[in-house]
Amino acid sequence: LRDYSRDNLRWNGWGAVDEEYDFGGRERDAWRFIADALEMEALPATPALELEEVPLEATTLSDDELDQLAALLDDERVCADRYQRLFHAVGKSYYDLIRLRRGAIEGAPDAVVYPRDADEIAAVLAFAAERELAVVPYGGGSSVVGGVEARPGPEHRGVLTLDTTEMRELLDLDRRSRQATFQAGIYGPQLEHELGLHGMTLGHYPQSFEYSTLGGWIAARGSGQQSNRYGTADEFLAAATVVTPRGILRTRDYPHSAAGPDLNHLIAGSEGTLGVISDATVRLHELPEMRDYRGYLFRDFDSGSEAIRQIVQAEIPTAMIRLSDADETRFYGAMATVGKPESTKSKLTDQLLGATGYGEGRCLMLLGLEGDAEQVRYSQARTLAACVRHGGIPIGSSAGESWFESRFRSPYLRDPLLDRGVGVDTLETSTTWANARSLHRRIREALRDAIAARGAHGIVMGHISHTYVTGTSLYFTFVFPRDLDDEIGQWFEIKRAASDVISAHGGTISHHHGVGADHVDWIEAEKGELGIEVLRAARSGVDPDATMNPGKLLP
Ligand SMILES: Cc1cc2nc3c(=O)[nH]c(=O)nc-3n(C[C@H](O)[C@H](O)[C@H](O)COP(=O)(O)OP(=O)(O)OC[C@H]3O[C@@H](n4cnc5c(N)ncnc54)[C@H](O)[C@@H]3O)c2cc1C
């Protein structure tokens, strides 16, 4: 298991300090390919500031106050040093990292505290309330929507960031009911390790799995890559304990209840604004007996998405169906082969595919099945038939298996891109099947146009990755030359253009990243004025002074 001590992790990037993206010895070719794809003559060197160079105001907490906090916890679990404060200042979005790298963050916590249980959390919240400090709950800090940004509310004199990662015990495993209770600060790998010892899994594997926590998954209402089988955070949450400024809110683990609205649904997606989730009971699965990840090629995005719609609506069990659009298929295909000599066989295959209609527009689908062998075989046969019916060509298991093996690796590529003047960001939404095609097109256009508005050529790629009977998620990655004179302004323009389109054309502002600070401007259009009032009322019921994570989720 990893060492999650904060000084072992990058304060301004992804992963542990000694983890690097593996280019497989083809680094130079990869950079040449990216520069060409972005129509850049050369990639400029844009190194990040060193920790010591980032401007940071002194903490507003006096030594006395820090001592009082230390008396509530202990010395080691109260930190106000530069490293800890900058580490916890923001999350891990592109916008967060460019600000950290150029020393342009708006603030940092005055101190970071590491409670170990609900009583210690309650003591910290009382301390914060007495001294007019906002409290920001922080798990892995992998939020990409400004969810952990250290912002005070208008009434606060400063910010305490409450890091939950000292709370990582398995509290109870109820095998008979197939559920377990963990403290909320446990990281993904440790949680799955503990469950694996008992032949169980939660099956929640977001791409950030290695560096995110159970509490963050629930608070941000996230989705793992295999959500088709294992469910989204709101679905696997059975019960939780939330320490709020007004006391403990505890929900119960009924399998279902008709006793009014389910409070778990208020907790899932609460983004730290109600209080701190100190533990959670989650619904488990047996470890799958068999995994099968394989690929199909489609002529275009529409035929691939039609195949998916039919698979999902026929209720054929799958763990994951992921369909890349043509630009994403091309980009990842090229990245996988760049710097390798092209074999005659692959040249011929390419020509043959092109001649039969699977040319520039072709799209790769990765289909993942998990479960017992009989179930997997059933789904293999039925998904194969559905794909072939829509012109899908089965290409075997190598693309699927290599995706599975490297499924947590691409975030490590972002830091080296940022070192070379290249921006890369992602955003996501979901919508009905009836609207998916047009929304996919509109978002792509909005992203392309916003990047082009600064005279740059970007790569805009999309895919489907979480699917439902009534609709699908749409996920976009965009890579672009940064405007080094105004990279923050450039990001705002791109973000606003895409979010406006999503909001105006039937998409949710977030399928799984959450609202945080970055999506607040669009939440009222989605929930309605009265809907926002309902959420505000719920919040003020537990946190009348809006101490918890101000500026996030609610405008
Ligand atoms: C490279 C990368 C890939 C990602 N891929 C995915 C993905 O595939 N699926 C997905 O769903 N998300 C993904 N994300 C987003 C992010 O990882 C998720 O939102 C994740 O659930 C956050 O968990 P965390 O522990 O890091 O929470 P944090 O980032 O620390 O916090 C997220 C939010 O939850 C609140 N919070 C955290 N812990 C608690 C607690 N115990 N009690 C109350 N509030 C709390 C915070 O205040 C904040 O508002 C990705 C992010 C990155 C950087």
The ligand as a MOL file (V3000), in Angstrom:
LIG
                    3D

  0  0  0     0  0            999 V3000
M  V30 BEGIN CTAB
M  V30 COUNTS 53 58 0 0 0
M  V30 BEGIN ATOM
M  V30 1 C -7.1880 12.6860 -13.0440 0
M  V30 2 C -8.5610 12.6920 -12.4500 0
M  V30 3 C -9.4680 11.7430 -12.8530 0
M  V30 4 C -10.7540 11.7300 -12.3010 0
M  V30 5 N -11.6350 10.7640 -12.6720 0
M  V30 6 C -12.8530 10.6880 -12.0820 0
M  V30 7 C -13.7510 9.6210 -12.4010 0
M  V30 8 O -13.4490 8.7390 -13.2180 0
M  V30 9 N -14.9560 9.5970 -11.7690 0
M  V30 10 C -15.2970 10.5410 -10.8500 0
M  V30 11 O -16.3800 10.4410 -10.2810 0
M  V30 12 N -14.4780 11.5670 -10.5610 0
M  V30 13 C -13.2650 11.6570 -11.1330 0
M  V30 14 N -12.4080 12.6850 -10.7990 0
M  V30 15 C -12.8210 13.7180 -9.8380 0
M  V30 16 C -12.4900 13.3870 -8.3760 0
M  V30 17 O -11.4610 12.4250 -8.3140 0
M  V30 18 C -13.7210 12.8640 -7.6740 0
M  V30 19 O -14.6260 13.9450 -7.5030 0
M  V30 20 C -13.4780 12.1880 -6.3350 0
M  V30 21 O -14.6870 11.6180 -5.9170 0
M  V30 22 C -12.9790 13.1400 -5.2790 0
M  V30 23 O -12.5180 12.3740 -4.1660 0
M  V30 24 P -11.4520 13.0070 -3.1650 0
M  V30 25 O -11.2970 12.1010 -2.0190 0
M  V30 26 O -10.2310 13.3910 -3.8840 0
M  V30 27 O -12.2620 14.2910 -2.6910 0
M  V30 28 P -11.7860 15.7830 -2.5930 0
M  V30 29 O -11.2920 16.2670 -3.8910 0
M  V30 30 O -10.9110 15.9390 -1.4200 0
M  V30 31 O -13.1830 16.4850 -2.2870 0
M  V30 32 C -14.2270 16.5140 -3.2410 0
M  V30 33 C -15.4400 17.2200 -2.6150 0
M  V30 34 O -15.9410 16.4280 -1.5480 0
M  V30 35 C -15.8290 17.1070 -0.2940 0
M  V30 36 N -15.3900 16.0880 0.6640 0
M  V30 37 C -14.3040 15.2770 0.5870 0
M  V30 38 N -14.3060 14.4180 1.6280 0
M  V30 39 C -15.3900 14.7080 2.3740 0
M  V30 40 C -15.9400 14.1800 3.5770 0
M  V30 41 N -15.3910 13.1670 4.2270 0
M  V30 42 N -17.0670 14.7420 4.0470 0
M  V30 43 C -17.6740 15.7520 3.4120 0
M  V30 44 N -17.2090 16.2900 2.2690 0
M  V30 45 C -16.0850 15.7650 1.7550 0
M  V30 46 C -14.8460 18.2330 -0.5310 0
M  V30 47 O -15.0950 19.3250 0.3200 0
M  V30 48 C -15.0940 18.5680 -1.9840 0
M  V30 49 O -16.2100 19.4060 -2.1120 0
M  V30 50 C -11.1240 12.7220 -11.3450 0
M  V30 51 C -10.1840 13.6750 -10.9490 0
M  V30 52 C -8.9140 13.6660 -11.4940 0
M  V30 53 C -7.9180 14.6810 -11.0310 0
M  V30 END ATOM
M  V30 BEGIN BOND
M  V30 1 1 1 2
M  V30 2 1 2 3
M  V30 3 2 2 52
M  V30 4 2 3 4
M  V30 5 1 4 5
M  V30 6 1 4 50
M  V30 7 2 5 6
M  V30 8 1 6 7
M  V30 9 1 6 13
M  V30 10 2 7 8
M  V30 11 1 7 9
M  V30 12 1 9 10
M  V30 13 2 10 11
M  V30 14 1 10 12
M  V30 15 2 12 13
M  V30 16 1 13 14
M  V30 17 1 14 15
M  V30 18 1 14 50
M  V30 19 1 15 16
M  V30 20 1 16 17
M  V30 21 1 16 18
M  V30 22 1 18 19
M  V30 23 1 18 20
M  V30 24 1 20 21
M  V30 25 1 20 22
M  V30 26 1 22 23
M  V30 27 1 23 24
M  V30 28 2 24 25
M  V30 29 1 24 26
M  V30 30 1 24 27
M  V30 31 1 27 28
M  V30 32 2 28 29
M  V30 33 1 28 30
M  V30 34 1 28 31
M  V30 35 1 31 32
M  V30 36 1 32 33
M  V30 37 1 33 34
M  V30 38 1 33 48
M  V30 39 1 34 35
M  V30 40 1 35 36
M  V30 41 1 35 46
M  V30 42 1 36 37
M  V30 43 1 36 45
M  V30 44 2 37 38
M  V30 45 1 38 39
M  V30 46 1 39 40
M  V30 47 2 39 45
M  V30 48 1 40 41
M  V30 49 2 40 42
M  V30 50 1 42 43
M  V30 51 2 43 44
M  V30 52 1 44 45
M  V30 53 1 46 47
M  V30 54 1 46 48
M  V30 55 1 48 49
M  V30 56 2 50 51
M  V30 57 1 51 52
M  V30 58 1 52 53
M  V30 END BOND
M  V30 END CTAB
M  END
